Amino acid sequence: MVNVMSRSFRLLMRPWRRALAAGLVAGSVLLAAAAPARAASQFWDTVFTGLGYASVDPDRTLAAQPGLIETAVAGLAPQRPGVADLYFIGLAGDGREGVFRREVESVTKLFDARFGTRGRSVRLINSPRTIATVPLATPDNLRTMLARVGQVMDKDEDVLFLFMTSHGGEGNFWIDAGPVEADQLYSDDLKDMLDESGIKWRVLVISACHSGSFIGPVWDAHTLIITAARYDRSSFGCGSERDWTYFGEAYFDHALRSEPSFVAAFDQAEQAIAQRENDEDLRPSYPQMRIGRLIGPKLAELEGMIRGLQQAESPAVP
């Protein structure tokens, strides 16, 4: 998912955001005429996202982050002794395109309904729709959230599922928090955050271009890592008009709705993505998976628990 809008353009536009908002409201009829081109234009994504952020005070937003994180963590259910509980963190990195927010929200619903994370899931989202109610998806917030979730979990028994979706480049994951300045997330920093949290068992799913470049720095014996693309390839399906990226749709919306195994679901998704990219004459993204040498028995234990939940409840997932 190639990122074509420069940060410098958005910084240049920031002082004029409120004036731009007023002008666009006054010219709404003219903007309506441009609507057919909006879905295909990242320029319009940026303009309309700017409108959503027009009344946001960056300083107040930053000051609100600790409270939003504590509220999210306070709602987490405690770990259960003797049970491999699954805890979920979803992160939507680029606030200019609604697909990333929608993807994290949909995966959270799926995991709460079918994978036992209800009461054990939190989100970090960059979007004008959620900026007042959900913690921002920034490296600082992710570090804090991992540490706080790690304090709730049994770090030696429970499993963390971290799902991140955005644009990306080799070794970096794109973060755009609108009016709040934030660094990109780099693979070495993510490894440090995970290690600092003390969480032993990890399932990481990273959906972004070049996300395979995270495998080397982040993967270890206790980690299953899945990426939407090889280190040198793009993945597809970003855009504000979409509900899912190609990878998210194949892995979460299709495979994991019926398959409780994260590994088997990847095999299904990999085949579906290859077929779709071939049909659309796209350069293959080559999704990747690496399974840590010690995590197999833990995944089997978790899969057994998930199968039992799904057989007992068989809920309908929106």
C-alpha positions in Angstrom: 0.0 0.0 0.0 2.1 2.8 -1.3 2.0 6.1 0.5 2.0 8.9 -2.0 1.2 12.0 0.1 4.1 13.7 1.8 4.1 14.7 5.4 5.5 18.1 4.4 2.3 18.9 2.4 0.1 18.1 5.5 2.3 20.2 7.7 2.0 23.1 5.3 -1.8 22.8 5.3 -2.1 22.6 9.1 -2.3 26.4 9.8 -5.0 26.7 7.2 -7.1 23.8 8.3 -9.9 25.8 10.0 -10.0 28.3 7.1 -10.1 25.4 4.7 -13.0 23.8 6.6 -15.0 26.9 6.4 -14.4 27.4 2.8 -15.3 23.8 2.0 -18.5 24.0 3.9 -19.5 27.1 2.1 -18.6 25.4 -1.2 -20.3 22.1 -0.4 -22.2 22.1 -3.7 -19.0 22.3 -5.7 -17.5 19.5 -3.6 -20.5 17.3 -4.3 -19.7 17.6 -7.9 -16.2 16.2 -7.2 -17.6 13.2 -5.3 -17.2 10.6 -8.1 -13.4 11.2 -8.1 -13.0 11.2 -4.4 -12.8 7.4 -3.9 -9.9 7.2 -6.3 -8.0 10.2 -5.1 -5.8 10.4 -2.1 -5.9 14.1 -2.4 -9.6 14.1 -1.5 -8.9 11.6 1.3 -6.4 14.2 2.8 -8.8 17.1 2.3 -11.8 15.4 4.0 -9.7 14.0 6.8 -8.4 17.5 7.4 -12.0 18.6 7.8 -12.6 15.9 10.4 -9.5 17.1 12.3 -10.3 20.9 11.9 -11.5 21.5 15.5 -8.9 19.2 17.1 -6.5 20.8 19.5 -3.2 18.8 19.3 -2.0 19.7 22.8 -5.3 18.7 24.4 -5.4 15.5 22.4 -1.9 14.6 23.6 -2.8 15.4 27.1 -5.8 13.1 26.9 -3.8 10.0 25.8 -2.9 8.6 29.3 -6.5 8.8 30.4 -7.8 7.1 27.2 -5.2 4.3 27.7 -6.1 3.8 31.3 -9.8 3.7 30.5 -9.1 1.0 27.9 -6.9 -1.1 30.2 -9.4 -0.7 33.1 -12.0 -2.5 31.0 -9.8 -5.6 30.5 -10.7 -8.9 32.2 -8.0 -10.4 34.4 -6.2 -13.5 33.3 -7.5 -16.9 34.5 -5.0 -19.2 36.2 -4.5 -22.4 34.2 -6.1 -21.0 31.0 -4.1 -19.7 28.0 -6.1 -16.5 27.6 -5.8 -14.6 24.3 -5.4 -10.8 24.6 -5.9 -8.7 21.4 -4.4 -5.3 20.5 -5.4 -3.8 17.1 -3.6 -0.8 15.6 -4.7 1.3 12.7 -1.8 3.5 11.7 -2.8 5.9 8.9 -5.7 8.1 9.8 -6.2 9.5 6.3 -7.7 6.3 5.0 -10.8 4.8 6.6 -10.0 1.2 5.6 -7.4 0.8 8.4 -9.9 2.0 11.1 -12.7 -0.2 9.7 -10.3 -3.2 9.4 -9.2 -2.9 13.1 -12.8 -2.5 14.2 -14.0 -5.5 12.3 -11.2 -7.7 13.4 -11.8 -6.7 17.0 -15.5 -7.8 16.6 -14.4 -11.0 15.0 -12.0 -11.9 17.8 -14.4 -10.9 20.6 -17.1 -13.1 19.1 -15.0 -16.2 17.9 -11.6 -16.1 19.7 -12.5 -15.4 23.3 -11.1 -11.9 23.5 -14.3 -10.2 24.6 -13.1 -8.1 27.6 -9.5 -8.8 26.6 -9.2 -6.5 23.5 -8.0 -2.9 23.0 -7.5 -0.7 20.0 -5.2 2.1 19.0 -6.7 4.0 16.0 -5.7 7.1 14.1 -9.0 8.6 12.7 -10.9 11.8 13.1 -13.9 9.6 14.0 -12.3 8.2 17.1 -9.8 10.7 18.2 -11.8 11.8 21.3 -12.6 8.3 22.4 -9.9 5.8 21.4 -6.1 6.1 22.1 -4.1 7.2 19.1 -2.0 4.7 17.2 1.5 6.1 17.9 4.7 4.4 18.9 4.6 5.9 22.4 1.0 4.7 22.9 1.8 1.3 21.6 4.7 1.0 24.0 2.5 2.0 26.9 -0.3 -0.2 25.9 1.9 -3.3 25.6 3.3 -2.6 29.0 -0.1 -2.1 30.6 -1.7 -5.2 28.9 1.4 -7.2 29.9 0.6 -6.2 33.5 -2.9 -7.7 33.2 -1.8 -10.9 31.4 0.0 -13.9 32.8 3.1 -13.2 30.8 4.2 -16.9 30.8 0.8 -18.5 30.1 -1.3 -16.1 28.1 -0.9 -15.1 24.4 -0.8 -11.7 22.8 -2.3 -11.2 19.4 -1.1 -7.9 17.9 -2.7 -6.8 14.6 -1.3 -3.7 12.8 -2.6 -2.3 9.5 -1.4 0.7 7.6 1.0 1.7 4.8 4.6 0.7 5.1 8.2 0.7 3.8 11.2 -1.5 4.4 11.7 -1.6 8.1 9.0 0.9 8.9 5.2 1.0 9.5 3.5 4.3 8.6 1.9 6.3 11.4 -0.3 9.4 10.6 -2.1 10.7 13.6 -3.5 13.8 11.9 -2.8 17.0 13.9 -0.6 15.2 16.4 3.0 14.7 15.4 4.2 11.1 15.6 7.2 9.1 14.4 6.8 6.1 12.2 7.1 2.7 13.8 10.3 0.9 13.1 10.9 -2.8 13.3 13.7 -2.5 15.9 11.5 -0.3 18.1 8.7 -2.8 17.9 11.0 -5.6 19.0 12.2 -3.4 22.0 8.6 -2.6 23.0 7.6 -6.3 22.9 10.6 -7.4 24.9 10.1 -4.6 27.5 6.5 -5.7 28.0 7.7 -9.1 29.2 5.0 -10.9 27.2 6.4 -14.2 26.2 3.9 -15.7 23.7 3.2 -13.5 20.7 1.2 -13.7 17.5 1.9 -10.7 15.3 0.0 -9.9 12.1 1.3 -6.9 10.1 -0.6 -5.8 7.1 1.4 -3.2 5.1 3.6 -2.9 2.1 7.1 -4.4 2.7 5.9 -5.8 6.1 8.0 -8.9 5.6 11.0 -6.7 6.6 9.7 -6.9 10.2 10.3 -10.6 10.4 14.0 -10.6 10.9 14.1 -8.0 13.7 10.9 -9.1 15.5 10.6 -12.9 15.2 11.9 -15.3 17.9 11.3 -18.8 19.2 8.1 -17.7 21.1 6.6 -15.8 18.2 4.3 -16.5 15.2 4.6 -13.6 12.8 2.5 -13.2 9.6 2.9 -10.3 7.2 0.8 -9.2 4.2 3.8 -8.9 1.9 7.4 -9.9 1.4 10.1 -7.4 2.5 10.4 -6.1 -1.1 6.8 -6.2 -2.2 3.7 -4.1 -1.9 0.3 -5.3 -0.7 -3.0 -4.1 -2.0 -6.4 -2.9 -1.1 -5.9 0.5 0.7 -8.3 3.4 0.2 -11.0 5.2 2.1 -13.8 3.5 0.1 -12.8 0.0 1.2 -13.8 -2.0 4.2 -10.8 -4.4 4.0 -7.3 -4.6 2.5 -6.8 -7.6 0.2 -4.8 -9.4 3.0 -7.3 -8.4 5.7 -10.2 -9.7 3.7 -8.6 -13.0 2.8 -7.1 -13.7 6.3 -9.6 -12.3 8.7 -12.9 -11.8 6.9 -12.8 -15.1 5.1 -10.3 -17.7 6.5 -10.6 -17.0 10.2 -14.4 -16.8 10.2 -14.4 -20.6 9.9 -10.8 -21.7 10.7 -9.7 -21.4 14.4 -6.0 -22.1 13.5 -3.9 -18.9 12.8 -1.5 -21.1 10.8 -4.1 -22.9 8.7 -5.9 -19.7 8.0 -2.8 -18.2 6.6 -2.4 -21.1 4.2 -5.9 -20.4 2.9 -5.4 -16.7 2.7 -2.1 -17.1 0.9 -3.8 -19.1 -1.9 -6.7 -16.7 -2.2 -4.5 -13.6 -2.4 -2.2 -15.3 -5.0 -5.3 -16.1 -7.1 -6.8 -12.6 -6.8 -3.5 -10.9 -7.7 -3.1 -13.1 -10.7 -6.7 -12.4 -11.8 -6.1 -8.6 -11.5 -2.6 -8.8 -13.1 -0.9 -7.4 -10.0 2.7 -8.0 -9.0 2.6 -10.8 -6.3 2.8 -9.5 -2.7 4.0 -12.9 -1.4 2.5 -12.9 2.2 4.9 -14.4 4.7 4.7 -16.5 7.8 7.3 -17.6 10.3 6.6 -20.0 13.2 8.9 -19.8 16.3 10.3 -23.2 17.2 8.8 -23.2 20.7 5.4 -21.7 20.1 3.8 -24.7 18.4 2.5 -26.4 21.6 1.1 -23.1 22.9 -0.7 -22.5 19.6 -2.2 -26.0 19.8 -3.4 -25.3 23.3 -4.9 -22.0 22.2 -6.5 -23.6 19.2 -8.2 -26.3 21.3 -9.6 -23.6 23.6 -10.9 -21.6 20.6 -12.5 -24.7 19.0 -14.3 -25.3 22.2 -15.6 -21.8 22.4 -16.8 -21.8 18.8 -18.5 -25.2 19.1 -20.3 -24.0 22.2 -21.4 -20.7 21.0 -21.3 -20.6 17.2 -22.2 -16.9 17.2 -23.1 -14.9 14.2 -20.3 -12.3 13.5 -21.2 -9.0 11.8 
